Structures are given as C-alpha cells and as structure tokens.
C-alpha cells in the first residue's frame, strides 16, 4: 500500500462519518493555516480512529 499525499487524504471518507468529516475539516485547517509535525501526528491518530 502506498502512502497518500495530503491532497488525496482530504478526500478520503469512511468509518464514522460525522467524526471523520471533522477530522477532514481539521486537515483543511492545518493545510490552510499550517501545523507542526506533532499536530499532524495527532491528526493521523484521529484519522486512524474515526476514518
């Protein structure tokens, strides 16, 4: 399995729809406003949990 690019991850949905949508919205905000690696690490954990 290959690693997804950030632009691809923004369009992946699954799992628990409402929570996953919130995780995706967070990715949009991180992309727009910038985020440190630790924030992206937390985002990955949320993505794994809810999407």
PDB file as gemmi writes it, atoms N, CA and C in Angstrom:
CRYST1    1.000    1.000    1.000  90.00  90.00  90.00 P 1                      
ATOM      1  N   UNK A   1       0.853  -1.167   0.000  1.00  0.00           N  
ATOM      2  CA  UNK A   1       0.000   0.000   0.000  1.00  0.00           C  
ATOM      3  C   UNK A   1       0.902   1.234   0.000  1.00  0.00           C  
ATOM      4  N   UNK A   2       0.555   2.210  -0.802  1.00  0.00           N  
ATOM      5  CA  UNK A   2       1.361   3.423  -0.854  1.00  0.00           C  
ATOM      6  C   UNK A   2       0.806   4.473   0.102  1.00  0.00           C  
ATOM      7  N   UNK A   3       1.689   5.367   0.505  1.00  0.00           N  
ATOM      8  CA  UNK A   3       1.305   6.476   1.379  1.00  0.00           C  
ATOM      9  C   UNK A   3       0.555   7.513   0.549  1.00  0.00           C  
ATOM     10  N   UNK A   4      -0.580   8.005   1.080  1.00  0.00           N  
ATOM     11  CA  UNK A   4      -1.365   9.017   0.384  1.00  0.00           C  
ATOM     12  C   UNK A   4      -0.728  10.389   0.538  1.00  0.00           C  
ATOM     13  N   UNK A   5      -0.863  11.188  -0.479  1.00  0.00           N  
ATOM     14  CA  UNK A   5      -0.459  12.589  -0.411  1.00  0.00           C  
ATOM     15  C   UNK A   5      -1.531  13.353   0.366  1.00  0.00           C  
ATOM     16  N   UNK A   6      -1.154  14.492   0.920  1.00  0.00           N  
ATOM     17  CA  UNK A   6      -2.098  15.293   1.697  1.00  0.00           C  
ATOM     18  C   UNK A   6      -3.336  15.625   0.881  1.00  0.00           C  
ATOM     19  N   UNK A   7      -3.162  15.993  -0.377  1.00  0.00           N  
ATOM     20  CA  UNK A   7      -4.318  16.341  -1.211  1.00  0.00           C  
ATOM     21  C   UNK A   7      -5.243  15.152  -1.407  1.00  0.00           C  
ATOM     22  N   UNK A   8      -4.706  13.944  -1.387  1.00  0.00           N  
ATOM     23  CA  UNK A   8      -5.535  12.749  -1.520  1.00  0.00           C  
ATOM     24  C   UNK A   8      -6.258  12.440  -0.215  1.00  0.00           C  
ATOM     25  N   UNK A   9      -5.598  12.679   0.915  1.00  0.00           N  
ATOM     26  CA  UNK A   9      -6.213  12.383   2.207  1.00  0.00           C  
ATOM     27  C   UNK A   9      -7.414  13.273   2.486  1.00  0.00           C  
ATOM     28  N   UNK A  10      -7.425  14.456   1.897  1.00  0.00           N  
ATOM     29  CA  UNK A  10      -8.532  15.380   2.140  1.00  0.00           C  
ATOM     30  C   UNK A  10      -9.850  14.846   1.591  1.00  0.00           C  
ATOM     31  N   UNK A  11      -9.779  13.880   0.685  1.00  0.00           N  
ATOM     32  CA  UNK A  11     -10.993  13.378   0.037  1.00  0.00           C  
ATOM     33  C   UNK A  11     -11.331  11.950   0.443  1.00  0.00           C  
ATOM     34  N   UNK A  12     -10.688  11.434   1.475  1.00  0.00           N  
ATOM     35  CA  UNK A  12     -10.945  10.081   1.935  1.00  0.00           C  
ATOM     36  C   UNK A  12     -11.953  10.143   3.069  1.00  0.00           C  
ATOM     37  N   UNK A  13     -13.029   9.434   2.891  1.00  0.00           N  
ATOM     38  CA  UNK A  13     -14.045   9.350   3.948  1.00  0.00           C  
ATOM     39  C   UNK A  13     -14.356   7.888   4.211  1.00  0.00           C  
ATOM     40  N   UNK A  14     -14.805   7.603   5.378  1.00  0.00           N  
ATOM     41  CA  UNK A  14     -15.163   6.251   5.754  1.00  0.00           C  
ATOM     42  C   UNK A  14     -15.363   6.228   7.248  1.00  0.00           C  
ATOM     43  N   UNK A  15     -15.459   5.065   7.788  1.00  0.00           N  
ATOM     44  CA  UNK A  15     -15.575   4.950   9.239  1.00  0.00           C  
ATOM     45  C   UNK A  15     -16.803   5.663   9.771  1.00  0.00           C  
ATOM     46  N   UNK A  16     -16.616   6.412  10.816  1.00  0.00           N  
ATOM     47  CA  UNK A  16     -17.703   7.136  11.464  1.00  0.00           C  
ATOM     48  C   UNK A  16     -17.849   8.487  10.775  1.00  0.00           C  
ATOM     49  N   UNK A  17     -18.882   8.620   9.979  1.00  0.00           N  
ATOM     50  CA  UNK A  17     -18.999   9.743   9.046  1.00  0.00           C  
ATOM     51  C   UNK A  17     -18.856  11.123   9.690  1.00  0.00           C  
ATOM     52  N   UNK A  18     -19.604  11.419  10.742  1.00  0.00           N  
ATOM     53  CA  UNK A  18     -19.545  12.754  11.345  1.00  0.00           C  
ATOM     54  C   UNK A  18     -18.159  13.050  11.918  1.00  0.00           C  
ATOM     55  N   UNK A  19     -17.613  12.077  12.644  1.00  0.00           N  
ATOM     56  CA  UNK A  19     -16.298  12.275  13.240  1.00  0.00           C  
ATOM     57  C   UNK A  19     -15.223  12.372  12.164  1.00  0.00           C  
ATOM     58  N   UNK A  20     -15.336  11.536  11.122  1.00  0.00           N  
ATOM     59  CA  UNK A  20     -14.359  11.558  10.041  1.00  0.00           C  
ATOM     60  C   UNK A  20     -14.417  12.891   9.296  1.00  0.00           C  
ATOM     61  N   UNK A  21     -15.602  13.416   9.099  1.00  0.00           N  
ATOM     62  CA  UNK A  21     -15.738  14.714   8.441  1.00  0.00           C  
ATOM     63  C   UNK A  21     -15.047  15.799   9.263  1.00  0.00           C  
ATOM     64  N   UNK A  22     -15.148  15.708  10.583  1.00  0.00           N  
ATOM     65  CA  UNK A  22     -14.483  16.682  11.448  1.00  0.00           C  
ATOM     66  C   UNK A  22     -12.960  16.540  11.338  1.00  0.00           C  
ATOM     67  N   UNK A  23     -12.478  15.318  11.241  1.00  0.00           N  
ATOM     68  CA  UNK A  23     -11.040  15.083  11.078  1.00  0.00           C  
ATOM     69  C   UNK A  23     -10.568  15.668   9.743  1.00  0.00           C  
ATOM     70  N   UNK A  24     -11.368  15.502   8.704  1.00  0.00           N  
ATOM     71  CA  UNK A  24     -11.016  16.053   7.401  1.00  0.00           C  
ATOM     72  C   UNK A  24     -11.011  17.585   7.444  1.00  0.00           C  
ATOM     73  N   UNK A  25     -11.974  18.158   8.155  1.00  0.00           N  
ATOM     74  CA  UNK A  25     -12.017  19.620   8.291  1.00  0.00           C  
ATOM     75  C   UNK A  25     -10.769  20.121   9.018  1.00  0.00           C  
ATOM     76  N   UNK A  26     -10.313  19.352   9.996  1.00  0.00           N  
ATOM     77  CA  UNK A  26      -9.099  19.718  10.713  1.00  0.00           C  
ATOM     78  C   UNK A  26      -7.902  19.701   9.757  1.00  0.00           C  
ATOM     79  N   UNK A  27      -7.847  18.712   8.871  1.00  0.00           N  
ATOM     80  CA  UNK A  27      -6.765  18.658   7.877  1.00  0.00           C  
ATOM     81  C   UNK A  27      -6.805  19.889   6.975  1.00  0.00           C  
ATOM     82  N   UNK A  28      -7.988  20.300   6.588  1.00  0.00           N  
ATOM     83  CA  UNK A  28      -8.117  21.513   5.769  1.00  0.00           C  
ATOM     84  C   UNK A  28      -7.564  22.727   6.512  1.00  0.00           C  
ATOM     85  N   UNK A  29      -7.897  22.830   7.794  1.00  0.00           N  
ATOM     86  CA  UNK A  29      -7.416  23.961   8.589  1.00  0.00           C  
ATOM     87  C   UNK A  29      -5.899  23.905   8.746  1.00  0.00           C  
ATOM     88  N   UNK A  30      -5.369  22.714   8.986  1.00  0.00           N  
ATOM     89  CA  UNK A  30      -3.921  22.569   9.111  1.00  0.00           C  
ATOM     90  C   UNK A  30      -3.227  22.946   7.809  1.00  0.00           C  
ATOM     91  N   UNK A  31      -3.799  22.535   6.702  1.00  0.00           N  
ATOM     92  CA  UNK A  31      -3.201  22.848   5.407  1.00  0.00           C  
ATOM     93  C   UNK A  31      -3.237  24.360   5.163  1.00  0.00           C  
ATOM     94  N   UNK A  32      -4.360  24.966   5.483  1.00  0.00           N  
ATOM     95  CA  UNK A  32      -4.538  26.403   5.254  1.00  0.00           C  
ATOM     96  C   UNK A  32      -3.670  27.239   6.188  1.00  0.00           C  
ATOM     97  N   UNK A  33      -3.678  26.899   7.476  1.00  0.00           N  
ATOM     98  CA  UNK A  33      -3.039  27.720   8.492  1.00  0.00           C  
ATOM     99  C   UNK A  33      -1.642  27.247   8.880  1.00  0.00           C  
ATOM    100  N   UNK A  34      -1.304  26.052   8.486  1.00  0.00           N  
ATOM    101  CA  UNK A  34      -0.022  25.475   8.873  1.00  0.00           C  
ATOM    102  C   UNK A  34      -0.154  24.706  10.176  1.00  0.00           C  
ATOM    103  N   UNK A  35       0.650  23.684  10.306  1.00  0.00           N  
ATOM    104  CA  UNK A  35       0.631  22.866  11.522  1.00  0.00           C  
ATOM    105  C   UNK A  35       2.021  22.292  11.730  1.00  0.00           C  
ATOM    106  N   UNK A  36       2.355  22.056  12.972  1.00  0.00           N  
ATOM    107  CA  UNK A  36       3.640  21.442  13.285  1.00  0.00           C  
ATOM    108  C   UNK A  36       3.498  19.918  13.175  1.00  0.00           C  
ATOM    109  N   UNK A  37       4.622  19.233  13.142  1.00  0.00           N  
ATOM    110  CA  UNK A  37       4.601  17.775  12.986  1.00  0.00           C  
ATOM    111  C   UNK A  37       3.783  17.095  14.072  1.00  0.00           C  
ATOM    112  N   UNK A  38       3.875  17.580  15.291  1.00  0.00           N  
ATOM    113  CA  UNK A  38       3.130  16.966  16.394  1.00  0.00           C  
ATOM    114  C   UNK A  38       1.625  17.046  16.157  1.00  0.00           C  
ATOM    115  N   UNK A  39       1.161  18.152  15.579  1.00  0.00           N  
ATOM    116  CA  UNK A  39      -0.266  18.277  15.272  1.00  0.00           C  
ATOM    117  C   UNK A  39      -0.671  17.283  14.190  1.00  0.00           C  
ATOM    118  N   UNK A  40       0.180  17.123  13.171  1.00  0.00           N  
ATOM    119  CA  UNK A  40      -0.124  16.142  12.126  1.00  0.00           C  
ATOM    120  C   UNK A  40      -0.099  14.727  12.683  1.00  0.00           C  
ATOM    121  N   UNK A  41       0.795  14.448  13.635  1.00  0.00           N  
ATOM    122  CA  UNK A  41       0.830  13.130  14.268  1.00  0.00           C  
ATOM    123  C   UNK A  41      -0.479  12.853  15.002  1.00  0.00           C  
ATOM    124  N   UNK A  42      -0.969  13.848  15.724  1.00  0.00           N  
ATOM    125  CA  UNK A  42      -2.259  13.703  16.402  1.00  0.00           C  
ATOM    126  C   UNK A  42      -3.382  13.523  15.388  1.00  0.00           C  
ATOM    127  N   UNK A  43      -3.298  14.271  14.281  1.00  0.00           N  
ATOM    128  CA  UNK A  43      -4.308  14.142  13.232  1.00  0.00           C  
ATOM    129  C   UNK A  43      -4.319  12.720  12.681  1.00  0.00           C  
ATOM    130  N   UNK A  44      -3.158  12.143  12.471  1.00  0.00           N  
ATOM    131  CA  UNK A  44      -3.070  10.767  11.966  1.00  0.00           C  
ATOM    132  C   UNK A  44      -3.742   9.796  12.927  1.00  0.00           C  
ATOM    133  N   UNK A  45      -3.544  10.001  14.224  1.00  0.00           N  
ATOM    134  CA  UNK A  45      -4.204   9.148  15.218  1.00  0.00           C  
ATOM    135  C   UNK A  45      -5.721   9.286  15.124  1.00  0.00           C  
ATOM    136  N   UNK A  46      -6.211  10.516  14.974  1.00  0.00           N  
ATOM    137  CA  UNK A  46      -7.653  10.735  14.827  1.00  0.00           C  
ATOM    138  C   UNK A  46      -8.178  10.097  13.555  1.00  0.00           C  
ATOM    139  N   UNK A  47      -7.418  10.233  12.468  1.00  0.00           N  
ATOM    140  CA  UNK A  47      -7.824   9.633  11.205  1.00  0.00           C  
ATOM    141  C   UNK A  47      -7.934   8.119  11.348  1.00  0.00           C  
ATOM    142  N   UNK A  48      -6.938   7.500  11.978  1.00  0.00           N  
ATOM    143  CA  UNK A  48      -6.974   6.055  12.185  1.00  0.00           C  
ATOM    144  C   UNK A  48      -8.166   5.647  13.033  1.00  0.00           C  
ATOM    145  N   UNK A  49      -8.512   6.446  14.004  1.00  0.00           N  
ATOM    146  CA  UNK A  49      -9.603   6.115  14.926  1.00  0.00           C  
ATOM    147  C   UNK A  49     -10.982   6.294  14.278  1.00  0.00           C  
ATOM    148  N   UNK A  50     -11.175   7.386  13.534  1.00  0.00           N  
ATOM    149  CA  UNK A  50     -12.504   7.719  13.064  1.00  0.00           C  
ATOM    150  C   UNK A  50     -12.755   7.489  11.567  1.00  0.00           C  
ATOM    151  N   UNK A  51     -11.695   7.350  10.813  1.00  0.00           N  
ATOM    152  CA  UNK A  51     -11.881   7.184   9.374  1.00  0.00           C  
ATOM    153  C   UNK A  51     -11.398   5.806   8.949  1.00  0.00           C  
TER     154      UNK A  51                                                      
END                                                                             
